[in-house]
Amino acid sequence: MKKITAIVRPEKLEPLKDALFAAKVSGMTVSQVQGCGSQHGWKEYYRGTEVLLNMVPKVKFEIICDDAEVDALIDVISATARTGSVGDGKIFVFPVDEVVRIRTDERGDEAI
């Protein structure tokens, strides 16, 4: 099993969620996060003072899937979230050793 974490632009929340459901993802966790990468934020003026805003709002998707589904899901996420501009986001893939469903105590693939 693998955990896919995708950090994308906030405006891609609904299109990506719909694309993942269309790809038969059994579930996902979505969080509103902030961060900075190569964008390094932007400057704004507040009451005449220049303020550097270097924390950019993003959306984080977390998905647990079978090893065989990873490449297909990465393709879906990339195609849906890509705008071609700096700040499109990143996808991280982590190994998952164990999954336990709390309600039934199922483990492994049955818990997903």
C-alpha positions in Angstrom: 0.0 0.0 0.0 1.0 3.6 -0.6 0.0 7.0 0.7 -0.2 9.7 -2.0 -0.1 13.3 -0.8 -0.8 16.0 -3.3 -0.5 19.7 -2.5 -2.3 21.7 -5.1 -3.9 25.1 -5.8 -7.1 25.9 -3.9 -9.1 26.4 -7.1 -8.3 22.8 -8.1 -10.2 21.4 -5.1 -13.5 20.6 -6.8 -12.1 19.5 -10.2 -9.5 17.2 -8.5 -12.1 15.7 -6.1 -14.4 14.9 -9.0 -11.6 13.4 -11.0 -10.5 11.2 -8.1 -14.0 10.0 -7.5 -14.3 9.2 -11.3 -11.1 7.2 -10.9 -12.9 5.1 -8.3 -10.8 6.3 -5.3 -12.4 4.8 -2.2 -11.7 7.7 0.0 -9.5 10.8 0.6 -8.6 13.3 3.3 -8.6 17.0 2.2 -7.0 19.8 4.3 -6.6 23.5 3.8 -2.9 24.2 4.3 -0.4 27.0 3.8 3.2 26.8 2.5 5.8 28.2 0.3 8.0 26.8 -2.4 9.7 28.4 -5.4 7.0 31.1 -5.5 8.3 32.7 -2.2 5.1 34.6 -1.8 4.3 38.2 -2.9 4.4 41.7 -1.5 1.3 43.7 -0.5 0.9 47.0 1.1 -1.1 47.2 4.4 -1.7 50.8 5.8 1.3 52.1 3.8 3.7 49.4 4.9 5.1 46.8 2.6 4.3 43.3 3.9 5.8 40.1 2.5 3.2 37.3 2.3 5.3 34.1 1.9 2.7 31.6 3.0 0.5 30.7 0.0 -2.8 28.9 0.6 -2.9 25.4 -0.8 -5.1 22.2 -0.6 -3.6 18.9 0.6 -5.1 15.6 -0.7 -4.1 12.4 1.1 -5.1 9.1 -0.4 -4.2 5.5 0.6 -4.2 3.1 -2.3 -2.9 -0.3 -3.6 0.6 -0.3 -5.1 -0.9 -1.0 -8.6 -3.1 2.1 -8.5 -0.3 4.6 -7.8 0.8 5.5 -11.3 -2.8 5.9 -12.6 -3.7 8.2 -9.7 -0.5 10.3 -10.1 -1.5 10.7 -13.8 -5.1 11.8 -12.8 -3.8 14.3 -10.2 -1.1 15.7 -12.5 -3.5 16.2 -15.4 -6.2 17.8 -13.3 -4.1 20.1 -11.2 -1.6 21.3 -13.9 -1.9 24.9 -15.1 1.7 25.2 -16.4 2.5 28.0 -14.0 4.8 28.1 -10.9 2.8 27.0 -7.9 0.9 24.0 -9.4 2.1 21.9 -6.4 3.8 18.6 -5.7 2.9 14.9 -5.3 4.6 12.8 -2.7 4.3 9.0 -2.4 5.0 7.2 0.9 5.0 3.5 1.8 2.2 2.4 4.2 3.0 -0.5 6.5 -0.4 -1.1 8.0 -4.0 0.1 7.9 -6.5 -0.7 10.6 -10.2 0.2 10.4 -11.1 1.2 13.9 -14.8 0.2 13.7 -14.3 -3.4 12.6 -10.6 -4.0 13.4 -10.1 -5.0 9.8 -6.4 -4.8 8.6 -4.6 -4.3 5.4 -6.4 -4.1 2.1 -9.8 -4.9 3.7 -9.5 -1.7 5.8 -9.2 0.5 2.8 
